């Protein structure tokens, strides 16, 4: 899963790929704290914003929804719940994305809110992530983001208000083929349209026996410095979410190596189609950790007097799921022998090195990346027609699923081969797969016979007969990676703890 091609087609070191960007993704779903008041108020409001798109300011309607307690005691934590941000783009804003050849887009939102009480105020940042949706040519497009928000604590009695302020939206558009656009992120700053109230919620706060005595409120400007004054002791307390701004719970931890300058980490997902079962099994989002090898630029004579410029790179990698070299276990459902509903948990376990070889033919305008990795398929938690089938702890293929390798010297039938293609269009835009932008990877594999299945009786022949065989397809989609080995992250492809922010969607 490698290559060092920028979206514009200029090859360079991953150390300097600041132009490549991907949307930050945050945890979705909110679990209210135990000390939130049981009575609640559901808020729903729509505000008008003006957003600075590259082509100019565009009016954008933004809806906010949340559940707040209907009252709280001083000193008790207030945790907004069921928080959502709905962004409705007008046709002109959609056109800003489709001119990048985008067919879909996801987004992340960062809303600054002002939390105020008794003349003192503090800021709280609401972050959210919206899944990818198709871009409608007319009628507008709506994205709904959800995410963690800070906990608020009122220090004294009195009405506590939460008011919307500035909003930033980071769009992550992709092409119809699932590849990131150039640029990979469109970030727009939005300001409230003057007029109307931006109040989101008002929570009455009552006295508590342990409430601190209120202190005098202060102005927003520090007379000594002329700059913003730090919140006074009477300002509401704001505690950020305990999460670290990492990808959604569906994505496993993928913290990259910070000691290797060319270390990368990326999320990958996709489908595996088992021919005999006539169905596709989802390969859940998994983590791949890679160390890039040195790049070699070669001028190759393809025929007398005709030369091509190639850039080669060989790298190594491994899967990582909680410290184990495997994909996360995932449920799969099929009709065994065409009529018997069967469910099982499937895991792909890496049994040897992952080799990644990339060749960009810059002269001809195309490139290929081959990923070779030995993977054993393991089955557990099997049920046939709703009845558990004890297959034991070691039900697996006799060896790696394997592909016919295009390189005769490597056609050892003991590893999977995935191919990512890159091509420069007539408009000079590169499309397809490269590590710096992600994209689709394809392969065809043979599933070997099974062994070790069953407790007391050998069930391996059953799975061999119903699953094993050739011509099974694999289609994966890799997200833009985090270059964890470099200290800065101008492209916003890494969380603060060096995990990828780009979580791809599976492609069929």
C-alpha positions as CSV (number, residue, x, y, z in Angstrom):
1,X,0.0,0.0,0.0
2,X,2.5,2.6,-1.0
3,X,3.6,5.2,-3.5
4,X,4.6,8.8,-3.1
5,X,2.6,10.5,-5.8
6,X,0.9,13.7,-4.9
7,X,-2.7,14.2,-6.3
8,X,-1.3,16.6,-8.9
9,X,1.1,13.9,-10.1
10,X,4.3,15.4,-8.8
11,X,6.5,12.8,-7.0
12,X,8.0,13.9,-3.8
13,X,9.0,12.6,-0.3
14,X,6.2,12.0,2.1
15,X,8.1,14.4,4.4
16,X,6.9,17.3,2.2
17,X,3.4,16.3,1.2
18,X,1.6,19.2,2.9
19,X,-0.7,19.7,-0.1
20,X,-2.4,16.4,0.5
21,X,-5.2,16.6,3.0
22,X,-8.0,14.6,4.4
23,X,-10.9,15.4,6.7
24,X,-10.5,14.9,10.4
25,X,-12.9,12.3,11.8
26,X,-14.1,12.2,15.4
27,X,-16.0,9.8,17.6
28,X,-19.7,9.7,16.8
29,X,-22.4,8.9,19.3
30,X,-22.8,10.4,22.8
31,X,-23.3,8.6,26.1
32,X,-24.7,11.1,28.7
33,X,-22.8,11.2,32.0
34,X,-24.3,9.6,35.1
35,X,-24.8,13.0,36.7
36,X,-26.9,14.6,33.9
37,X,-30.3,15.6,35.1
38,X,-33.1,13.2,34.2
39,X,-35.5,15.8,32.9
40,X,-34.5,17.2,29.5
41,X,-35.3,19.6,26.8
42,X,-34.9,18.8,23.1
43,X,-33.5,21.7,21.1
44,X,-33.8,22.1,17.3
45,X,-32.9,25.3,15.5
46,X,-31.7,26.3,12.0
47,X,-29.2,29.2,11.5
48,X,-28.0,31.0,8.4
49,X,-24.2,31.0,7.8
50,X,-22.0,32.5,5.0
51,X,-19.2,30.1,4.1
52,X,-16.0,31.1,2.4
53,X,-15.7,28.5,-0.4
54,X,-12.7,28.8,-2.8
55,X,-15.0,30.3,-5.5
56,X,-16.6,32.9,-3.1
57,X,-19.0,33.2,-0.2
58,X,-22.0,30.8,-0.3
59,X,-25.1,30.9,2.0
60,X,-25.4,27.7,3.9
61,X,-28.2,26.6,6.2
62,X,-27.0,24.8,9.4
63,X,-29.4,22.9,11.7
64,X,-28.5,22.0,15.2
65,X,-30.1,19.4,17.4
66,X,-29.3,18.3,21.0
67,X,-30.8,17.3,24.3
68,X,-30.0,19.3,27.4
69,X,-31.2,18.9,30.9
70,X,-34.2,21.1,31.7
71,X,-32.4,22.2,34.9
72,X,-29.2,21.6,36.8
73,X,-27.6,22.3,40.1
74,X,-24.5,24.4,40.5
75,X,-21.4,22.3,40.5
76,X,-23.1,19.4,38.6
77,X,-21.8,18.4,35.1
78,X,-24.1,19.1,32.2
79,X,-23.5,16.8,29.2
80,X,-25.3,17.7,26.0
81,X,-26.6,14.6,24.3
82,X,-27.7,13.5,20.9
83,X,-25.9,16.4,19.4
84,X,-26.1,16.8,15.6
85,X,-25.2,19.4,13.0
86,X,-27.0,19.3,9.6
87,X,-25.3,21.3,6.8
88,X,-27.4,22.0,3.7
89,X,-25.4,23.2,0.7
90,X,-26.9,25.2,-2.1
91,X,-26.3,24.2,-5.7
92,X,-23.5,26.8,-6.0
93,X,-21.6,25.2,-3.1
94,X,-22.2,21.7,-4.5
95,X,-20.7,22.9,-7.8
96,X,-17.6,23.9,-5.9
97,X,-17.1,20.2,-5.1
98,X,-18.2,18.6,-8.3
99,X,-15.8,20.7,-10.4
100,X,-13.1,18.7,-8.5
101,X,-14.7,15.6,-10.1
102,X,-16.3,14.7,-6.8
103,X,-19.3,12.4,-6.8
104,X,-19.7,12.2,-3.0
105,X,-18.5,13.9,0.1
106,X,-18.2,13.5,3.8
107,X,-17.4,16.3,6.2
108,X,-16.3,17.2,9.7
109,X,-17.6,20.2,11.5
110,X,-16.1,22.4,14.2
111,X,-18.6,24.7,15.9
112,X,-17.5,27.3,18.4
113,X,-20.1,27.8,21.1
114,X,-20.2,30.5,23.8
115,X,-21.3,29.2,27.2
116,X,-22.3,32.1,29.4
117,X,-23.7,32.7,32.9
118,X,-24.0,35.8,35.1
119,X,-22.0,37.9,32.7
120,X,-19.0,35.5,32.4
121,X,-18.4,33.3,29.4
122,X,-16.2,30.5,28.2
123,X,-15.9,28.8,24.8
124,X,-16.7,25.1,24.0
125,X,-15.9,23.4,20.7
126,X,-18.5,21.0,19.3
127,X,-16.9,18.6,16.8
128,X,-18.8,16.2,14.5
129,X,-18.3,13.9,11.5
130,X,-20.8,13.3,8.7
131,X,-20.7,10.2,6.6
132,X,-20.2,10.5,2.8
133,X,-23.3,11.3,0.8
134,X,-23.9,11.7,-3.0
135,X,-23.7,15.2,-4.4
136,X,-27.0,16.2,-5.9
137,X,-26.7,18.4,-9.0
138,X,-29.8,20.3,-8.0
139,X,-31.9,20.8,-4.9
140,X,-28.9,21.0,-2.5
141,X,-27.1,18.4,-0.5
142,X,-27.4,17.8,3.2
143,X,-24.8,16.3,5.5
144,X,-25.6,15.3,9.1
145,X,-22.6,15.3,11.5
146,X,-22.6,13.8,15.0
147,X,-19.8,13.8,17.6
148,X,-18.5,14.4,21.1
149,X,-19.0,17.7,22.8
150,X,-17.6,19.1,26.0
151,X,-19.2,18.8,29.5
152,X,-20.3,22.1,31.1
153,X,-20.3,22.9,34.8
154,X,-22.0,26.0,36.2
155,X,-20.2,27.5,39.1
156,X,-23.2,29.4,40.5
157,X,-27.0,29.7,40.3
158,X,-28.5,31.5,37.3
159,X,-29.5,30.8,33.7
160,X,-26.7,29.2,31.7
161,X,-26.9,29.8,27.9
162,X,-25.2,28.1,25.0
163,X,-24.9,30.2,21.8
164,X,-23.6,29.2,18.4
165,X,-20.7,31.2,16.9
166,X,-18.1,30.5,14.2
167,X,-18.2,27.2,12.2
168,X,-15.6,25.4,10.2
169,X,-16.5,22.7,7.7
170,X,-13.9,20.3,6.3
171,X,-15.3,18.5,3.2
172,X,-13.6,15.2,2.1
173,X,-14.9,14.7,-1.5
174,X,-14.2,11.6,-3.5
175,X,-14.7,10.6,-7.1
176,X,-17.2,8.1,-8.4
177,X,-14.3,5.5,-8.2
178,X,-13.8,6.3,-4.5
179,X,-10.5,8.1,-5.0
180,X,-9.7,11.4,-3.1
181,X,-10.0,14.5,-5.2
182,X,-7.2,17.1,-5.6
183,X,-7.2,18.7,-3.1
184,X,-8.4,15.9,-0.8
185,X,-10.0,18.4,1.7
186,X,-11.9,21.5,1.1
187,X,-11.9,23.6,4.3
188,X,-14.4,26.5,4.6
189,X,-14.8,29.0,7.4
190,X,-18.4,30.1,8.1
191,X,-19.7,33.1,9.9
192,X,-23.3,33.7,11.1
193,X,-25.5,35.9,8.9
194,X,-26.4,39.0,10.9
195,X,-29.8,39.2,12.4
196,X,-31.7,36.7,14.5
197,X,-30.8,34.8,17.6
198,X,-28.0,32.2,17.7
199,X,-29.2,30.8,21.1
200,X,-29.0,27.0,21.2
201,X,-30.1,26.3,24.8
202,X,-30.9,27.8,28.1
203,X,-30.5,25.8,31.3
204,X,-31.7,27.2,34.7
205,X,-29.1,26.4,37.3
206,X,-30.2,26.2,41.0
207,X,-28.2,26.6,44.1
208,X,-26.5,23.6,45.7
209,X,-25.2,23.4,49.2
210,X,-21.6,23.1,47.9
211,X,-22.0,25.9,45.4
212,X,-19.1,28.4,45.5
213,X,-19.9,32.0,46.0
214,X,-20.2,33.9,42.7
215,X,-17.3,36.2,41.9
216,X,-17.7,39.5,40.0
217,X,-18.0,39.1,36.3
218,X,-15.4,40.7,34.0
219,X,-15.4,42.3,30.6
220,X,-14.2,40.3,27.6
221,X,-11.1,42.5,27.2
222,X,-8.1,42.5,29.5
223,X,-7.2,46.2,30.1
224,X,-3.6,45.3,30.8
225,X,-3.0,43.6,27.5
226,X,-5.8,44.7,25.2
227,X,-6.4,41.1,24.3
228,X,-9.0,38.6,25.4
229,X,-9.3,38.1,29.1
230,X,-9.0,34.6,30.5
231,X,-12.3,33.3,31.8
232,X,-13.0,34.5,35.3
233,X,-13.6,32.1,38.2
234,X,-17.3,32.7,37.8
235,X,-17.3,31.5,34.2
236,X,-18.9,28.1,33.5
237,X,-16.4,25.3,33.5
238,X,-15.9,23.5,30.1
239,X,-14.3,20.0,30.0
240,X,-13.4,18.6,26.6
241,X,-14.6,15.1,25.7
242,X,-12.4,12.3,27.2
243,X,-11.8,11.0,23.7
244,X,-8.7,12.0,21.9
245,X,-10.3,13.2,18.6
246,X,-9.7,9.8,17.1
247,X,-11.6,8.1,14.3
248,X,-15.0,6.5,14.9
249,X,-15.5,3.6,17.2
250,X,-15.8,1.4,14.1
251,X,-12.2,2.1,13.4
252,X,-9.6,0.3,15.6
253,X,-6.7,2.1,17.1
254,X,-4.0,2.8,14.5
255,X,-1.2,4.8,16.2
256,X,1.7,5.2,13.9
257,X,5.4,4.9,14.6
258,X,7.0,8.3,15.5
259,X,10.6,7.1,15.4
260,X,10.8,6.2,11.7
261,X,10.9,9.3,9.4
262,X,9.1,7.4,6.6
263,X,6.5,5.6,8.8
264,X,2.9,5.7,7.8
265,X,-0.4,4.3,9.1
266,X,-3.6,4.0,7.1
267,X,-7.1,2.6,7.4
268,X,-8.4,0.1,4.9
269,X,-11.7,-1.6,4.4
270,X,-13.5,-3.5,1.6
271,X,-15.4,-6.6,0.5
272,X,-14.3,-10.2,-0.2
273,X,-16.6,-12.1,-2.5
274,X,-16.7,-15.9,-1.9
275,X,-17.7,-17.5,-5.2
276,X,-19.1,-20.7,-3.9
277,X,-21.3,-18.9,-1.4
278,X,-22.5,-16.4,-3.9
279,X,-22.1,-13.4,-1.5
280,X,-19.7,-10.7,-0.3
281,X,-18.3,-10.5,3.2
282,X,-17.4,-7.1,4.6
283,X,-13.8,-6.7,5.6
284,X,-14.1,-4.2,8.5
285,X,-11.9,-1.1,8.8
286,X,-8.5,-2.3,9.7
287,X,-5.1,-0.7,10.4
288,X,-2.0,-1.0,8.2
289,X,1.4,0.2,9.4
290,X,4.0,0.8,6.8
291,X,7.7,1.9,6.6
292,X,8.5,3.3,3.2
293,X,11.7,2.3,1.4
294,X,13.9,4.6,-0.6
295,X,12.7,5.9,-3.9
296,X,14.7,5.2,-7.0
297,X,14.4,7.3,-10.2
298,X,15.4,5.4,-13.3
299,X,15.6,6.3,-17.0
300,X,14.7,3.2,-18.9
301,X,15.3,2.7,-22.7
302,X,12.2,0.9,-23.9
303,X,13.4,0.8,-27.5
304,X,16.4,2.3,-29.3
305,X,16.4,6.0,-28.6
306,X,13.1,6.0,-26.6
307,X,13.3,6.5,-22.9
308,X,10.8,6.4,-20.1
309,X,11.2,7.9,-16.6
310,X,10.1,5.5,-13.8
311,X,10.0,6.0,-10.1
312,X,10.3,2.7,-8.1
313,X,9.8,2.2,-4.4
314,X,9.7,-1.0,-2.2
315,X,8.3,-0.8,1.3
316,X,7.2,-3.2,4.1
317,X,4.1,-3.2,6.3
318,X,2.0,-5.1,8.7
319,X,-1.6,-5.3,9.9
320,X,-2.3,-4.2,13.4
321,X,-5.3,-5.0,15.6
322,X,-4.7,-4.6,19.3
323,X,-1.1,-5.5,18.8
324,X,-1.9,-8.6,16.6
325,X,-1.1,-8.9,12.9
326,X,-4.7,-9.4,11.8
327,X,-7.9,-7.7,10.7
328,X,-10.6,-7.2,13.3
329,X,-13.0,-10.2,13.6
330,X,-16.1,-9.6,11.6
331,X,-19.4,-11.4,11.2
332,X,-20.3,-12.9,7.8
333,X,-23.6,-14.5,6.6
334,X,-24.0,-16.8,3.6
335,X,-26.2,-19.5,2.2
336,X,-24.1,-22.6,2.5
337,X,-24.7,-25.0,-0.5
338,X,-27.2,-22.4,-1.8
339,X,-29.9,-22.9,0.8
340,X,-28.6,-23.2,4.4
341,X,-28.2,-19.9,6.2
342,X,-24.8,-19.8,7.9
343,X,-23.1,-17.2,10.0
344,X,-19.5,-17.1,11.2
345,X,-16.9,-14.7,12.5
346,X,-14.1,-14.3,9.9
347,X,-10.5,-13.1,10.7
348,X,-7.6,-12.6,8.3
349,X,-4.3,-13.3,10.1
350,X,-1.0,-12.1,8.6
351,X,1.6,-14.9,8.6
352,X,4.6,-13.2,7.0
353,X,5.9,-9.8,5.8
354,X,3.8,-7.4,3.7
355,X,5.8,-6.4,0.6
356,X,4.7,-3.2,-1.2
357,X,6.2,-2.5,-4.7
358,X,5.3,0.7,-6.6
359,X,6.3,1.7,-10.2
360,X,5.2,5.0,-11.6
361,X,5.8,5.4,-15.3
362,X,5.8,9.2,-15.4
363,X,6.4,9.3,-19.1
364,X,3.5,7.2,-20.1
365,X,1.2,8.6,-17.4
366,X,0.3,5.5,-15.4
367,X,1.5,3.6,-12.3
368,X,1.0,0.4,-10.5
369,X,1.3,-0.6,-6.9
370,X,1.5,-4.3,-6.0
371,X,0.8,-5.4,-2.4
372,X,1.8,-9.0,-1.5
373,X,0.8,-10.3,1.9
374,X,0.3,-13.9,3.3
375,X,-3.1,-14.1,5.1
376,X,-4.7,-17.1,6.7
377,X,-8.5,-17.2,7.0
378,X,-9.8,-18.2,10.4
379,X,-13.4,-19.0,11.3
380,X,-15.1,-19.0,14.7
381,X,-18.6,-18.6,16.3
382,X,-20.3,-20.6,13.5
383,X,-24.0,-21.0,13.4
384,X,-25.9,-23.1,10.8
385,X,-29.6,-22.3,10.5
386,X,-29.5,-20.7,13.9
387,X,-27.8,-23.7,15.6
388,X,-24.3,-23.2,17.0
389,X,-21.6,-25.4,15.4
390,X,-18.6,-25.8,17.6
391,X,-15.6,-25.5,15.3
392,X,-13.0,-25.1,18.1
393,X,-10.3,-22.4,18.3
394,X,-8.2,-23.5,15.4
395,X,-10.5,-23.6,12.4
396,X,-8.5,-22.1,9.5
397,X,-7.2,-22.5,6.0
398,X,-4.2,-24.8,5.6
399,X,-2.2,-21.9,4.3
400,X,-2.5,-18.3,3.0
401,X,-5.3,-17.4,0.6
402,X,-3.3,-16.8,-2.6
403,X,-3.3,-15.1,-6.0
404,X,-1.6,-15.8,-9.3
405,X,1.4,-13.4,-9.1
406,X,2.2,-11.5,-12.3
407,X,5.9,-11.9,-11.5
408,X,6.8,-15.5,-12.3
409,X,9.6,-15.4,-9.8
410,X,7.2,-14.6,-7.0
411,X,4.3,-16.9,-8.1
412,X,4.7,-19.1,-5.1
413,X,1.0,-19.4,-4.3
414,X,1.5,-18.5,-0.7
415,X,0.3,-14.8,-0.6
416,X,-2.5,-12.5,-1.6
417,X,-1.8,-10.0,-4.4
418,X,-3.6,-6.6,-4.5
419,X,-3.2,-4.2,-7.3
420,X,-3.7,-0.4,-7.2
421,X,-3.6,1.5,-10.5
422,X,-2.9,5.2,-11.1
423,X,-3.5,7.0,-14.4
424,X,-3.2,10.6,-15.6
425,X,-6.2,11.8,-17.5
426,X,-6.4,14.0,-20.6
427,X,-7.0,16.9,-18.1
428,X,-3.6,16.1,-16.5
429,X,-5.3,15.0,-13.3
430,X,-4.0,11.7,-11.8
431,X,-6.7,9.4,-10.6
432,X,-6.7,6.0,-9.0
433,X,-4.5,4.6,-6.2
434,X,-1.4,5.9,-4.6
435,X,-0.6,5.8,-0.9
436,X,-0.6,9.6,-0.5
437,X,-4.2,9.8,-1.6
438,X,-5.6,6.3,-1.0
439,X,-7.9,4.6,-3.4
440,X,-9.2,1.2,-4.6
441,X,-7.2,-2.0,-4.6
442,X,-8.3,-5.2,-6.4
443,X,-7.3,-8.9,-6.3
444,X,-8.5,-12.4,-7.1
445,X,-7.7,-15.2,-4.7
446,X,-7.9,-18.9,-4.2
447,X,-9.1,-20.1,-0.7
448,X,-7.1,-23.2,0.3
449,X,-8.8,-26.2,2.1
450,X,-9.6,-25.9,5.8
451,X,-8.0,-27.7,8.7
452,X,-8.5,-27.8,12.5
453,X,-12.3,-27.3,12.4
454,X,-14.4,-29.2,14.8
455,X,-14.4,-30.6,18.3
456,X,-14.8,-34.4,18.5
457,X,-15.5,-34.6,14.8
458,X,-13.6,-33.2,11.8
459,X,-15.7,-30.5,10.2
460,X,-12.9,-29.2,8.0
461,X,-14.2,-31.1,4.9
462,X,-17.6,-29.2,5.3
463,X,-15.9,-25.8,5.0
464,X,-13.5,-27.0,2.3
465,X,-16.5,-28.1,0.2
466,X,-18.6,-25.0,0.8
467,X,-15.9,-22.2,0.9
468,X,-12.5,-23.3,-0.6
469,X,-11.8,-22.7,-4.3
470,X,-10.5,-20.2,-6.9
471,X,-11.7,-17.0,-8.4
472,X,-12.8,-15.2,-5.2
473,X,-12.6,-11.4,-5.6
474,X,-11.2,-8.9,-3.1
475,X,-11.9,-5.2,-3.4
476,X,-10.4,-2.9,-0.8
477,X,-10.4,0.9,-0.3
478,X,-7.5,2.6,1.4
479,X,-7.8,6.0,3.1
480,X,-5.2,8.7,3.0
481,X,-2.4,7.8,5.5
482,X,-1.0,9.6,8.5
483,X,2.7,10.3,8.0
484,X,3.4,9.5,11.7
485,X,7.2,9.8,11.2
486,X,7.1,13.6,10.6
487,X,6.6,16.0,13.5
488,X,4.2,18.4,11.7
489,X,0.9,17.6,10.0
490,X,0.0,20.5,7.7
491,X,-2.4,18.2,5.7
492,X,-4.4,17.3,8.9
493,X,-4.1,13.6,8.1
494,X,-3.1,12.7,11.6
495,X,-4.8,13.0,15.0
496,X,-2.7,14.6,17.8
497,X,-1.6,11.1,18.8
498,X,-0.6,10.2,15.2
499,X,-3.6,8.1,14.0
500,X,-5.1,8.5,10.5
501,X,-8.0,10.9,10.3
502,X,-9.3,9.5,7.0
503,X,-11.5,6.4,7.4
504,X,-12.6,5.1,4.0
505,X,-15.9,3.5,3.0
506,X,-16.0,0.0,1.5
507,X,-16.4,-0.1,-2.3
508,X,-18.1,-2.9,-4.2
